[in-house]
Amino acid sequence: MAHPRWHHILMESQRHALKALDEWNCSSGDYSDFLTHMHKAWHYLLHAEFHKAEIDYHYLDSKTGRHQMIDGEPKAWDLEKCLKERFSNSGDTVRLNAELFVALRNKVEHRYEHNLRIVTGGRAQAYVINYEQEMTAHFGAGYSLADRLRFPLSVQVLTADGYEEMRKAAKGLPRKTRDLVARYEAGIDLSVLDDPRYDYRVRLVPITGSKTDADLAVNFVKLDDLTEDERRIMVEAGRKGAVITRDRHVEVADLNRMRPTQVAARVEEQLPFRFSASREHAEMWKRLGIRPVKGSDNPYGTVARYCSYNEAFDQYVYTQAWIRKILKEIGTVEKYRAFFGREPRMKTGTTASEAA
């Protein structure tokens, strides 16, 4: 049976997606090849969608109204144009995730591929999952890639030493590349940055108990499907950055969390005025209500995105999202005045008028 044109375009899309995932999962894989093949996979996928929907996805000449031609063929929309047509809302999470990788594709330096792969790992995972969901939503579950992929094995994220090596690699990115990601995400709402369709993060919990022939190595579980006790355990593990193994509970103490003095230092280095842990920081968490006061009957009642309670040391620790929240609230002299109702303490050699 002859297949329609869109089917052949979709098969080319899948071919590139599988090549991209081979590059990602292979220990010697090339990250720039992953970016290139996923770019093409998304590109062909959207062309297949447009073709099936009988949408003309070719550029028109503004003067003649006819197709622009290249080597005798109509010039098809590039991926950026396809994304804008498919996701008309510029704030769409899936579109923002894909556009980040369009930008990164042209910026990867070979010697920094490993570092960039670590820094953007969660976003890359979302990039692939969004592709799969987009494909099955438009063409049906029969086109899913799930039966052709395997869960990759890794030791880095399962040991403290491995995690520390990943942190070092992330810090080794050149400033231009780090700035590209930072600038791109600076204007994106926190709810989008924390959305798994933009940055996909998971917790691995080994399965114990009797195995049946129907069991899979990887199961996806929603919190809403758990009992109250199961949900409490998982949420507590999430707050403390826990890795759960079969025979013991190993805590990676407050993964990526910071004490108030560390928060204040990181915030202050990005501002023209002073920001102290005991003054501004304390006022902000109280007024924004992100954690209980010291001695509360429920010390765990925090806004988990910004803060968590460490029971062992009886202290609160804070997230990168909290730093972004602080900068958003009081990141300029005008915002500082509006929030605190007073003048900021300017750093030596800087005046409020200069900073404004």
Disulfide bonds with the S-S distance in Angstrom:
none
